Amino acid sequence: MKNFKIIFALIAVFVCSFLPVYAKKHEDETYKLQYLNLDWWKNYNDDILLNYIQEAYKNNQDLKISALKTKQAQEVVKESFAAELPQLSFNGNLFRDFQASDVRFGSVLINDYNQSNFVLPLTMTYEVDLWGENHLRTKSFKKQVEIMKQDERGTYISLTSALASQYFNLIKLDRLVTDQEQLVKLQKRISEMTKIKYENGLCSITEYLIEKQLLTQFQETMNIYQEQREIIGRQLIVLVGDRNLVDIKRSDYSELSLPEIPNSIATESIENRPDLAKAEDYIQKIGIDVKVARRDFLPKFTLYGQAGFNAYNLTNIFGNHTFKALGGVLPSLDLFTGGAKMAHLRYSKLEYEKAQQMYEKTILTSIQEVNNSLGTALTNRKNYMTSLERNNLEKDKYHLMLKKQSIGALSELDRMRAEENVITADKNEVSNKVNYIISTINIYKAVGGTDYMKYAENI
């Protein structure tokens, strides 16, 4: 009997230490790779861009923060689930009465005494989830995990979209700086030649000052382009998340590909948006919270038990006569809480109504953003095609002027001004082309980070 009790105590302690460390599931990271949607970004035919997106996946701090928030929510679920399990604890008590008062048991009187007491019990408590309240609370926390995952997905979509947009802006500025440098170089020559004409009395001082003023404007524009390129380069470093990144590689403007866009997109495209999925999950979560608030009015039943040893000296602490065990049921019902539970129930119901309104607003906002992004992309495509046509016309005019110059019917000044017009037209084409590419990224973001061509209604 004595050995059995010792074995029982050791098994109970072992179970107590084992319960909190149940088998940990291997963390699945594949869903994060799906958030990147590398297959979509391949549509731009730019390996450098793909490399930066993968580097951001490894290094970006915002992505890591969002992942940690999701993990925190998962730990809250585990904590809530633990409340559904029996709780086993050891609460030892070692004390000594140095001078006790008289103790009377009916007619039996025990005079002053002193003694030691060694109590080594294992205590088990378990709240019987008769109404499913604790399980519902765990389900509510699970919904919160889904909400955090949607936030994480939204962070991935926003970050990759911002990274790609800044990457293409950097390519645009490279070309604009090159064009502007050519304009400055041409304008300097024009200003010098105009100065010679003025000194020889072939033009007015006003004409010369106009050319000089135009040169300062070109130089100012070039400075702005260079500054913007530096700023966007630093922003790209932050988005990639690598502070050691110094040499920012990028493709040449001539290598850019133009993705296809539809003339209209079905409304179903908003179903993949993380904010819409988050709003749906939030409604479900609050619906569960309302059920929890209702069931909080019902009585609770707690099972409890205790087994261990109670002795007055260490020599026989594991003896047969020192073993004690007890058990029972503890029903409880809050009869008066000052209206706190009713207020909490009303609050949860109002929160549910608010979540429904937020969901409806999210639908309207999502449709608006998809239509706005598509409309902007269609306009940018038209602008690009127009600027491309205008650029080709300027080039044709320039070739005609070269022929006129070859027969002496055109001066060098007029030829250089015509060349400036060609460069200016090229700048407009570059801006419109990159703006169109970025607008396709905005459509991708508006439809929730998926291929919007799946929802094309009219190409």
Summary of the structure (lengths in Angstrom):
residues: 459
radius of gyration: 38.2
end to end distance: 85.0
largest distance: 139.5
contacts: 1318
relative contact order: 0.13
helix: 69%
strand: 12%
